[in-house]
């Protein structure tokens, strides 16, 4: 299936998807095509609609047997749909996995204390990046694309403008006092000549992967496995909702086009469910 993957890569390069989505789709489609090379399937799944449907269903079953999380299975199905749309066959007739009705993963209260404290030990750039995720809820691609001019600050207020967020939208997010102080300290030390707000030692703009690596490193230092900027974004959103912030206002801060997406944060978390069970009375 090497030629099919190369054809898909060429089409993917011309698509309007974000670079991050393109990388994810290429990896997931590559995994599917590699599976097809060894799978016992009838017909040609890359040209025949019926063979396509059976192959995708069998691949979904294979993923589940490998204990792949339902949300990941669905993400892989989306990438495979894109492959078949690119090939002109259209999406496969294969159902998605049912997902548990829980809130997106966010830091628990204990980790919300440990993470900001650990940032105090970081250099000014990494601290500003961590707090940009935690107190502004920006997506990792939005952080990587920020320019110095996108930050506006005075002694008492400040904001950051995201000019091309998801869906090519623009929004402005007020700066929390802690984030404002961190950005001021970083900008006072910053030596890069580039327009990029966050730069590496060579003065070049930090990549999405590098921003993620900064957050992951801080997480590991306090024992938080697989910490990502998106988990911190979820934490920002969860805190807003649970403190009673209006959902429309929360949606505008997050850059959600539909408030239904924001409503996910009103769902109970796994920790909420555990606490509910733990509070059941015990007979003495």
N, C-alpha and C positions, 0 to 999 in steps of 0.2 A: 504493500500500500504506500510505498515511498513516493511514487509519482502523484498519488492523490493528495498526500500531505503537502508536497511542493506546490501543487495547483492551489490548494487552500491557502497556503502562506501568501501566495501572490495576490489572491483575492482579498485576504485579510488586510494586507498592507494598504489597500486602496479604500477600505471601509472607513466610515466615520466614527468607529468605536474608539474609546480612549486607549492609550498605549497599554495601560494596566489590563484592560479587558482583552485586548488583542493577545497579550502574553498568556493570560489564563485560558483563552479559547484554544490557542495553538497547542498548549500543553495537554488540555483535556481531549481535544480531537486527536492528537498524536497517540494518546493512550488508547482511545477507541480503535483507531486504525491498526495499532500494534496488536490489539486483541483480535481483530478480524483476521489478521495474518495466520493465527493459530486456531481460531474457532471453527467448529464444524457447522457451517451455515449452508442453507440451500439457496441457490441462485446467486446473483450479484447484488449485494446490499447497496452498492454505490450507483446502480443504474435502474434497478427494479424496485418499485414502491412496495410491493408485497414482501420481498426479501429484506428491504430496509426495515419495515416494521418489525418483523420477527427478529432480526439481528439486534435492533435497539432494545427490544424487550428482553432478549437473552442477555445482553450486556448489562442491563439494569439488574437482572437477577444475579449475574456474576458479581457485580459490585456489592450487592447486599450480602452475598455469601462471604465476601472479603471484609465484612463488617464496616463498610464505608458508611459514614453518617448520612441520614436521609437528606439533610440540607445540601451536603456535598453531591449526593446522587443527583438531586434536582439541578444543581449548578452544572454538572457534567451533561445532563440532558439538554440544557439550554445551549451549550456549546455545540453539541451534536446536531441540534435543530439548525443552528447557524451554518454548520457544514452542509447540511442537505438543502437549505435554502440557497446557498452559494452554488450547489451542483444543479439547481433547478428542479429538484424533486419535491421540495417543501418539507415541513416538519414531519417526523415519524408519528404514527398513531400509537403512542406509548404514554401511559398515565404517569403522573408525578407521584412522588412519595408523600404521604400525609405527614405533616410536621407537628411536633408537640406545641401546644398553645402556650408558650412561655415567652417572656420578654427577652430581647437580645442580651447577650452576655455583657455584664458590666462589672466593675470592681466592687467587691463587698466593702462594708464600712471599714474593716480593719486595713484592707489594702489601700483604701482611699486615704488613710492616714500615713501609711508607709511610703507610698509612691511619691507624694510631694516632698516628704522629708528626704528621701533619697536624692531627689533632684537638687537639693541644696548642696550636695557634694559634687555635682557635675559642673563642667565649665559653663560659661554664660550662654553659649550657643545651644548646647544640648538641653539646658534647663528651659530656655525659651521655647524650644521645640516641644518638649514634654508638656509644658503648661499651655501651649497653643492647642494641643489636642485636648487637654483636660479641662481647660476653662473657656475654650472657644468652640470646641466640637468640630474643628475643621477636618475634612477628609485628607488622607495622606497626599493625594495628588494636588489638592488645593494648597497645602503647606509648601510642597516642593515648588509650586509655580509662583509663590508670592514674591513680589519685588519690594524693595525698601519703601518706595513711594506708596505702597498699598497700606502702610501703617500710619495712622495719624494719632498723635498724642500731645496732650498738654499736661500741666501739673496735676489736674484732677480727673480728666476724662481721656478716652482714647477709643479708637475703633480700627478694625481691619476690614478691608474691602476685598471680596473674592469676585474678580471680574468675570471669570469663566468657570463657574461651578458645574456640577453635574447637570446635563441638559442645557448647557450653555447659558446658565442663569447667573445673575449678579446679585450679591447681597452684602450687607454690612453687618458686622458683629461687634457689639461693644466689648471693650477690653476689661476684664476683671482686674482689680487693683494689683493682685499678685502677678498676673501676666504682664500688666503695664510696667511694673518695676523690673521684671525679668527682661523684657524687651529693651527698656532704657539702658540697663546694664550691658546687655549684649551689643547694642548699637554703639555704645561708648567705646567698646573694645574692638568692634568689627574693623577689619583692615582690607577687605576685598574691594576691588574696583568695579566689580560687576553689579548689575542692577538687582541681582537675586538677593532676597532677604537672607536666606540661609545658604552659606557657601562652605566648600571644603577647604582643606589647607592650601590647595593650589589656587584657590580663589574662584573656582567654578561652582555653578549652581549644584546644590545637593540633589541627587536623584530620589525618586520615590522609594527605591530600595534602601538607600542610605538613611532616609528619614525613618523608615520602619526599623532599621537596624539600631538606631539611636534609642528608640522606645523599647525595643526588645532587650537591649543591653541593660537598661535601667530596671526593667522588670525582673530579669534574671538575678540581679544583685540583691533583690528583696524577696526572692523566691516565688515570683509570679510567672508561671510558665506560659509561653506563647503569647506574651503581651504584645498587642498591636495598636497602632493609632486608632483603628476602628473600634477596639474595645474601649478606649478612652473616649471616643466620640459617643459610644453607647452610654458610657458613664455620665457624660455631660448631659445627654438627653434624659436619662433616667432621673438624675437629680433634679432637673427642671420640672419634670412631670410630677415627681413625688413631693415637691415643695409647693405644688398647686399652681404652677405657671399655666396660663391659658394655652390650650393645644394649638391654636392658630399662631400665637406668638412663638411657641416652641418650634413649630414647623418653619416659621420664617427664619429663625436663628439657625436651624439645621439645613435650610435650603431644600426642604421637601416641597414638591409641587402639590402633593395631595396629603391632606391631614390624616387620611386613613393610615398612611405609612407611620406617621407620628404616634398614632394610637397603639402601635405595637408596644410602646413603652409603658402602657397602662396595664399590660398583662402581668400576672405574677411570675416571679423568677423562680428558679429551682430552689434558691435559698428561702424564698417566701413559703414555698410548699413544705420544705423541711421544718421551718420554724412553726408552721401551723400544726404539724403532726407532733412536734416535741412539746407543744403547750397543752396537749390532751391530758386530762387529769389522771393521776395514778392512785389506785386504791392503797390506802395505808394498812 
